[in-house]
Amino acid sequence: MPKDLRDFWAGLLYFIVGAAALYMARDYEMGTAVSMGPGYFPIVLSGLLMLIGSISLIRSFIVHGEPLQGFAVSKILYVTVSILAFALVVDGAGFAIAVVLVFGISAAASKFFNWKLTLVIALASSIFCSLLFVKGLGIPLPIFGSWFGM
């Protein structure tokens, strides 16, 4: 029986997500560190997630932790809805608006939620992510989409 249920469930979640990502990326070409293929990043990241999950699972049987106080269903729903909102609006509204939505909706799950601070962070993150991913890395997403006539 685990001594720390928080570490146990977090470790199990990390391991499952990492294993699922590894399974999905199994057919991608790995490449090398110098010439990375399309599977390099997902395979390395999934391996790291599985490693972190394994460490957390092992730790849960060794270290005593605080008792689990319940399951934060509403917080999970906020984060899930933010990801779904991103997926639904990124093509029409554009990457910048979708990033603002992710930050705005998921931040509402926090007990420290503040609209003004969230808006500032969301706008700054939207600008930074748009410059980094769309302009810098050339990800083929519109910064502002067709809903804005762009």
Backbone torsions as a table, in degrees:
resi	resn	phi	psi	omega
1	MET	NA	131.9	179.8
2	PRO	-64.9	145.4	177.3
3	LYS	-88.3	-19.8	-180.0
4	ASP	-133.7	100.7	-176.7
5	LEU	-68.0	-28.5	177.9
6	ARG	-63.6	-49.5	177.7
7	ASP	-63.2	-38.1	-179.3
8	PHE	-61.3	-52.4	-177.0
9	TRP	-69.9	-36.8	176.5
10	ALA	-64.8	-44.4	179.0
11	GLY	-62.9	-41.9	178.4
12	LEU	-63.5	-41.9	178.6
13	LEU	-63.1	-47.2	177.8
14	TYR	-58.6	-44.4	-177.9
15	PHE	-64.8	-43.1	-179.3
16	ILE	-65.4	-44.2	178.8
17	VAL	-63.5	-43.2	178.1
18	GLY	-63.0	-42.9	179.4
19	ALA	-65.6	-38.9	178.3
20	ALA	-65.4	-42.6	178.5
21	ALA	-64.6	-40.5	178.0
22	LEU	-63.5	-40.9	177.9
23	TYR	-63.0	-42.6	-179.3
24	MET	-69.0	-30.0	-176.7
25	ALA	-93.7	4.3	-173.3
26	ARG	-61.5	-27.6	-178.0
27	ASP	-94.0	-3.7	179.2
28	TYR	-78.8	145.5	177.5
29	GLU	-70.0	130.8	-176.6
30	MET	-75.7	-48.2	-175.2
31	GLY	76.2	-159.0	179.1
32	THR	-126.5	175.6	178.6
33	ALA	-64.6	-30.2	179.8
34	VAL	-83.1	-37.6	-179.5
35	SER	-125.8	81.2	-174.1
36	MET	-70.7	134.4	174.1
37	GLY	-90.2	178.7	-178.0
38	PRO	-65.7	-18.5	-179.5
39	GLY	-94.7	-8.1	-174.4
40	TYR	-59.7	-55.9	-176.9
41	PHE	-64.1	-49.1	-179.8
42	PRO	-63.1	-34.8	-179.3
43	ILE	-71.1	-45.0	179.0
44	VAL	-64.0	-45.2	-179.7
45	LEU	-63.6	-42.7	179.4
46	SER	-65.8	-36.2	175.7
47	GLY	-63.2	-41.5	177.5
48	LEU	-64.6	-41.0	177.5
49	LEU	-62.4	-41.5	178.9
50	MET	-67.0	-36.3	177.4
51	LEU	-65.4	-47.7	178.0
52	ILE	-60.8	-42.5	178.2
53	GLY	-62.2	-41.4	178.8
54	SER	-64.1	-44.3	178.8
55	ILE	-61.0	-43.6	179.8
56	SER	-65.7	-39.2	178.0
57	LEU	-63.9	-46.3	179.3
58	ILE	-62.6	-44.0	-179.8
59	ARG	-60.3	-34.6	-177.2
60	SER	-64.1	-21.7	178.6
61	PHE	-92.7	-9.3	-176.3
62	ILE	-106.5	-45.3	-173.0
63	VAL	-100.7	132.9	175.7
64	HIS	-75.3	138.2	179.1
65	GLY	-126.2	178.8	177.4
66	GLU	-70.2	150.6	178.2
67	PRO	-66.6	149.0	179.2
68	LEU	-73.6	127.8	-174.5
69	GLN	-94.5	7.0	-178.0
70	GLY	130.4	-174.1	-176.5
71	PHE	-117.3	122.3	-175.2
72	ALA	-81.8	74.3	-176.2
73	VAL	-61.8	-42.7	-177.3
74	SER	-64.1	-37.9	179.1
75	LYS	-67.8	-39.5	177.0
76	ILE	-64.0	-39.1	179.1
77	LEU	-64.9	-41.4	177.4
78	TYR	-58.2	-47.8	-178.5
79	VAL	-66.0	-42.3	179.4
80	THR	-63.8	-44.3	178.8
81	VAL	-63.2	-37.2	179.2
82	SER	-63.7	-39.5	179.1
83	ILE	-68.5	-42.3	177.6
84	LEU	-64.0	-40.0	177.7
85	ALA	-61.2	-43.3	177.3
86	PHE	-56.9	-49.7	-177.2
87	ALA	-62.9	-35.5	-176.8
88	LEU	-78.8	-28.0	-174.4
89	VAL	-108.8	-10.1	-173.5
90	VAL	-60.9	-36.8	179.1
91	ASP	-73.6	-44.9	-176.2
92	GLY	-80.2	-46.9	-177.3
93	ALA	-87.7	-28.3	-179.3
94	GLY	105.6	165.0	-176.1
95	PHE	-62.4	-43.0	-176.4
96	ALA	-60.9	-45.4	179.7
97	ILE	-68.9	-39.5	179.9
98	ALA	-63.0	-38.6	177.9
99	VAL	-65.8	-41.9	177.2
100	VAL	-59.7	-42.1	179.0
101	LEU	-63.1	-43.9	179.2
102	VAL	-58.3	-48.8	-179.3
103	PHE	-65.7	-44.6	-176.9
104	GLY	-64.0	-46.0	-177.2
105	ILE	-73.1	-45.4	-177.1
106	SER	-69.4	-30.8	178.7
107	ALA	-65.2	-27.0	179.6
108	ALA	-64.2	-15.1	178.1
109	ALA	-76.5	-17.2	-176.5
110	SER	-80.2	146.0	175.7
111	LYS	-74.9	-12.2	178.0
112	PHE	-99.8	18.1	-174.5
113	PHE	-59.3	133.6	178.4
114	ASN	-143.9	119.4	-174.9
115	TRP	-58.2	-44.2	-176.6
116	LYS	-64.3	-48.3	179.5
117	LEU	-64.5	-41.4	179.0
118	THR	-61.4	-42.4	-179.9
119	LEU	-63.6	-42.2	178.7
120	VAL	-62.9	-47.3	-179.5
121	ILE	-65.3	-41.1	-179.9
122	ALA	-63.4	-44.2	179.2
123	LEU	-66.3	-43.6	178.5
124	ALA	-63.4	-41.6	178.8
125	SER	-67.0	-36.8	178.3
126	SER	-62.7	-44.5	178.5
127	ILE	-64.8	-48.7	-179.2
128	PHE	-60.4	-48.5	-178.3
129	CYS	-65.5	-37.5	178.2
130	SER	-64.4	-44.3	178.5
131	LEU	-65.7	-43.1	-177.6
132	LEU	-70.1	-55.5	-171.6
133	PHE	-81.5	-46.2	-175.5
134	VAL	-80.0	-50.6	-177.9
135	LYS	-81.0	-50.2	-175.1
136	GLY	-71.4	-50.8	-177.0
137	LEU	-93.8	-8.3	176.4
138	GLY	72.9	28.2	176.5
139	ILE	-63.6	127.1	-174.4
140	PRO	-78.0	68.0	175.4
141	LEU	-126.7	143.0	176.8
142	PRO	-74.2	139.2	177.1
143	ILE	-68.6	-45.4	170.5
144	PHE	-123.6	130.4	-171.0
145	GLY	-90.4	-169.4	-175.3
146	SER	-65.0	-21.6	178.3
147	TRP	-64.5	-20.3	180.0
148	PHE	-106.2	11.9	178.4
149	GLY	70.6	25.6	-178.3
150	MET	-112.6	NA	NA
